[in-house]
Amino acid sequence: MKARIASTLFAGLLLAPLAACGPADEEPEEVPAPGDPAFVRDPALDVDNISAHGEARSHNMGLNCMNCHQAHGPGKGRFTAAGTAIGPADVPLAGGTVELRTAPNGQGDLVLALEIDDNGNFFSTEPLPFPEESLFPFVRAPGAGGTAFMPFPTISGACNVCHVGAQRVRVE
């Protein structure tokens, strides 16, 4: 008798969690993907997040940072500008700087300077005038290294949307 009660009790304990899940034919609730307006962002993620020389806390080199670091994404901080810079021999351009300026080829007023971290990434949550005003990106390698620039302006700071594969931000 005690064995039958114990086995009935054990079976009830195993089945109770399943009954709490609802009918077996019910579809599990889908979580919206980052970027979907239905994605609910945790307000605790809305903090300053700016790249710095000597740091290696960034990730996903070469991918569009703003997939996650945006109003409908799970990334820490809402980036206004972000991307990856590559140096000689296809290695990250650690220690360089990305400048956003009002004129091409490093000319005009400096609006924002972004330090490139040890992973080759640069990012900022600082306010920028995009898309109302356009800016010219200008990249400087560390020390007396080379430079690279866009000859035309951009109204987006999502650099890795265009600069992927053979079109990466490259400084020799």
N, C-alpha and C positions, 0 to 999 in steps of 0.2 A: 504494500500500500504506500509506504513512504517513498519507494522508488518511482511509482506511478505519479505521485504528487510532485516529486522533484523533477521528473521529465516533463510533466505538463507545465510546471512553473518555468523551466528552462526554455521550452518551446515558446511560451508566451513572451518571455523576455527577448527572444530572437525576432519574433514577429511584430512586437510593439513598435519598434522604430520604422518598420516598413509601412504600417498602417498610418503613421503620422505623416508620411510623404504624400499622401493623396492617391488617387486612382492611378493604376499602372499605365493607363493610356494617355496620361497628361504629359505634355511636352515640357521639358525643363525650360525655365525662363532664360532667354538669351540676354547676355550682357552686351550693351552697345559697344562698338569698336571705337577707339580714339578717333576723334574728328566728327563722329556722329553727333548731331545736336542733342540727342537723347542721352549722351554720355554725361554722367554726373561727376563733376570734378570736386575733389576734396578741397575746401577753401584753405586748408593748412598748407597746400602746395603753392599758393600764391605768395612767394617770397622772392627776394632779390637772389639772383643766381648769375654770377659773372665769372668768366674764365680768367685765369691768372697764370703767368709764367711759373714754371716749376711745379705746377699741380698736375695730377694724373687721375682726377676723379671723374672725368668725362668718359663717355663710351660711344659705341655705335658709329665709329669713324666712317665718314662717307655717306651716311644715311641722312635723310631729311629729319633734322632735329625737331622741327616744328610739328611732326606727326604727333608727338607726345607732349611737347612743351608749348601748349596752347590752351585756349579756354575750354576745349572739350577733350582734354588729354590728361594722362596720369603723370606727366613729367614735372619735376620740381622747378618752379618758375615758368612764367609765360615769356618765351624768348621773342625779342623784337628783331634780333639778328643772330644768325648761327650758321656754322659750316665747318668744313675741314680743309686745311691747307697742307699741301704736299711739297716736300723739298726734293733735292737731288736724289737719285737712285730710288725714287718712289717711297721715301720714308717720311713720316710726319714732320712738318716744319715746326718743331718745338722752339719756343722762345721768340718767334716772330710777332708781328703786329699787323692787324687789319685796321685800316683807317677808312672811315666813311666821310667823304668830302663833298663840297659843293661844286667842284670842277674836276675835269679829268686829269690823269697822270700826276696825282699827288698835289694838285694845285687847289686853290680856293680855300674856304674856311673848313677847319676840322670840326665835324659835328660829333664824332665819337671815335675813340681809339679802343680797340679790343686786343688784349694780350692773347696770344696763341699758347695753349697749354702743352704739356709734354706729349699728349696724344695727337697733336696737330689740330685740335678743335678750338674754336673760338665761339663765344656765345655771350649774350647779354639780355637782361630784362629792363635795361635803361630805356626810357621813352625815346622814340624816333618819330620823325615826321611822315613816315610811310603811311598810306599811299598818296597822301596829298602832295608831298614834295619828293622829288627824286634825289638820289645821292650817287656818288661815284666811289666804288670800292677801290682801295689801293692797299696792296700787301707788301710788307717789308720783311725780309729775312733778318735774323738776328745779326748783330755786329755790322760788318761792312758787306753783308750778303746782298743778293739781288732783290729786285722788286718786280711786281706784276700789277696790272691795273685793268679795269674794264674801260674801254674807250667810249662807252655810252652809259647813261645813268640807269638805275634800277629803282623801282618803287616797292621792292620786297627785300626783306632781310633773310629769306629762306634760301641761302646760297646753294645748299646741296640739292635743291630741286632741279636746277639746271647743271650744276657743276658735279657731274658723276662720270664714271668711266674715263674716257679719253678727254673729257671736258673738265676735269678736276681743277681746283684752284692750285696751280703749280708755280713755284718760284725756284729758279735754278741758282 
